[in-house]
Amino acid sequence: MKWGVVVFPGSNCDHDCYHVLNHVLGEDCRFVWHKETELSDLDCVVLPGGFSYGDYLRAGAIARFSPVMTAVAAHAKAGGKVLGICNGFQVLCEVGLLPGALLRNIGLSFLCKDVHLRVDSTGSPFTRTLTEGAVLRMPIAHGEGRYHADPDTLDRLEGEGQVAFRYAGADGEVSDATNPNGSLRGIAGIVSSGRNVLGLMPHPERCAEDVLGNTDGRALFESVLA
């Protein structure tokens, strides 16, 4: 596969993603500058975490108008795979490739810690090799990670198996106590109706090699390769 990691002004997890894909997994990967408009050589595009364009106005709001996002939208609509991590998830919602929005955390504080995620759907390339109900541990680092959508959209996401991950306890139970940012229904990640676009707030690239003491995040990348 050929991977591309988009670099916006303000991205700070682009090299982390590139490192996992190129150095850890040995995949063909290149950086994609935010002014590029041609992605036909890529199979999967990664929108990394960070603070694109300083996150002025709100997270992802300016990146939505970046030249590369027209190409990313075309790539997704043609069936190409797109993975949005943290700020990347916010951008995907802003550009309309995923429904809903990411709002300020319920406590209005930036959160940086490990959380547990329950795998709620295995119907996408990013989760296909995982086990439904399995619990993964990943770090979060965000100030605007509270997933929000209207009730009809939430019902549709749940009914059509588009909720990929929920915040949970180590035992897999979802509750207010295990929800770090107030996301509705504990949602931590969703996939598009076509299943080829995934957005999630936790950072799988930060827990993908033994030296970090946790390899749970590598499973998402390996699932795409499988």
C-alpha positions, 0 to 999 in steps of 0.5 A, spaced: 500 500 500 501 507 499 500 511 504 500 519 505 500 523 511 497 530 510 501 536 513 498 542 515 501 548 518 500 546 525 500 539 525 504 536 530 503 528 529 505 528 522 512 525 523 509 520 529 504 517 523 510 517 518 514 513 523 509 508 525 507 507 517 514 507 514 519 505 520 515 500 524 511 497 519 515 498 513 510 501 509 511 506 503 509 512 505 510 520 504 508 526 506 502 530 503 503 538 503 497 542 505 497 545 498 497 539 494 491 537 489 493 530 487 493 524 491 492 519 485 498 515 487 495 514 494 491 508 497 490 511 504 490 518 506 492 520 514 490 526 517 494 527 523 493 530 530 495 537 532 493 544 531 492 545 524 492 553 522 492 554 529 485 551 530 483 558 530 475 559 530 475 552 532 478 546 531 479 544 523 475 550 521 480 553 517 483 546 514 477 544 511 478 550 506 485 547 505 487 545 497 488 538 499 482 537 502 478 537 496 483 532 493 482 528 500 474 529 499 475 526 492 479 520 494 474 518 499 468 519 495 472 514 490 472 509 495 479 511 497 481 510 505 482 516 509 484 516 517 483 522 521 486 522 528 484 527 533 485 534 529 484 530 523 477 527 526 475 534 527 477 536 520 473 530 517 467 533 520 468 540 518 469 538 511 463 533 511 466 527 510 463 524 517 457 527 521 457 531 527 462 535 530 467 535 536 466 540 541 470 543 547 471 538 552 465 538 558 470 540 563 473 546 558 480 543 560 485 540 555 486 532 556 492 528 556 492 521 558 491 514 557 483 511 556 480 505 554 476 504 548 471 498 546 471 496 539 463 497 537 464 495 530 468 491 525 465 493 519 471 497 516 478 496 513 481 499 520 477 495 525 476 488 521 481 484 524 479 487 531 474 483 535 467 486 537 467 488 544 475 488 545 478 493 549 484 497 547 488 502 551 490 509 547 492 516 549 488 522 548 490 529 547 485 534 546 481 540 548 475 539 543 474 532 543 466 532 545 463 528 540 456 531 538 450 530 533 443 530 533 439 524 536 437 522 529 444 522 527 446 518 533 441 513 532 443 512 525 450 511 526 448 506 532 443 502 527 448 502 521 454 500 525 458 506 524 460 507 531 467 504 531 469 506 538 466 508 545 470 510 551 469 505 556 472 502 562 478 496 562 472 491 563 469 494 557 463 497 560 461 504 558 459 509 563 459 517 565 465 515 569 469 512 563 467 518 558 473 523 559 470 529 555 463 528 555 462 525 548 455 523 547 453 516 548 461 515 549 463 515 542 470 516 541 470 514 533 466 513 527 466 511 520 463 513 514 457 510 511 461 507 506 466 504 511 472 507 508 473 513 512 475 513 520 475 518 525 477 518 532 480 522 537 485 517 541 492 517 538 493 510 535 500 512 532 502 514 540 501 506 542 504 502 536 511 499 538 514 496 544 518 501 546 512 505 548 510 500 552 503 499 548 502 496 541 494 497 541 494 502 536 498 498 531 492 494 530 488 499 526 494 500 521 495 492 521 487 491 520 488 496 513 494 492 511 490 485 512 
